[in-house]
């Protein structure tokens, strides 16, 4: 499986799609759930920023 890429913003049409696109594929290898949540939050913010830039 691959990591969430910045070009994945293309797959986002609704806010609920963001949860589907950003998924921690390494959740079994993380030290704890908090680190996985933090990483997902970082990817979500990154995708939202790219989405906003491409809309404008």
N, C-alpha and C positions, 0 to 999 in steps of 0.2 A: 504494500500500500504506500501511497505517496502522501507527502505532507500537504497541507492546505497552501495553495499558491495564490499569489496576488491576482493572477488572471482568472481565478475562480469567481471573481466578482460578476462575471458574465452570467453565471448561473443563478444570480440573485434577482428575483422579480418581486418578491414579497418579503416582509420582515421574518416570516417563519422559515423562509428558505435559508436564512443565515445560519440557523441551528442545524440544518441538514448539511450545509456546505462545510461548516467548521465542526469537525468531529475529531476528538483525540484518538488517533489511530494507534498510539503507543500507550494506551491507558494501563496496560498490564506491566509496563516497564517503568512507570513513574514511581517515585518514592512514596508519594501519598496523593490523595485526591486534591488537596489544595494546590499543588504544583500543576496538576492537569487543568484545573479551573483557571489558574493564572495564565497558563499558556493559551488556552482557548480564548480567553478575554483579549489577549494580545492579538491573536489572529483575527478575531471579530473586528476589533478597532482598525486593524490594518486594511481589511476588506472594505469596511465602511468608508474609510478615507479614500481608497482607490475608486470606489463607486461614486463618491461625491465629485472627485476630480474629473471623471469621465463623463458625468452628466453635464457638467458645465462645459 
